[in-house]
Amino acid sequence: MDTEPDFSRRGNGSFVLLLYYRNGTEELGWQVLEDFDRELADIVPDAKDLLFELALSGERISLSKLRGVIQGKVGEEALVETVIDI
């Protein structure tokens, strides 16, 4: 996540709120990774690696580049659309 709420003007409890916020977003990120891995385990043996590779490709990845990255992991062109649907 690129931005965090500004808790600086909220008093002494702001630090605690910021810690809860950061821990919550970190936990959510790991949950997404685990869910992604579980959903794709039968198709993509290393689904976590696929997610990291997609993340490194940037937020504005083209559809052709997305398909290329996925095909590089699944090996079969026929499975690319299945992965995209998931």
Secondary structure, 3 states (H helix, E strand, C coil): CCCCCCCCCCCCCHHHHHHHHHHHHHHHHHHHHHHHHHHHCCCCCCHHHHHHHHHHCCCCCCHHHHHHHHHHHHCCHHHHHHHHHC
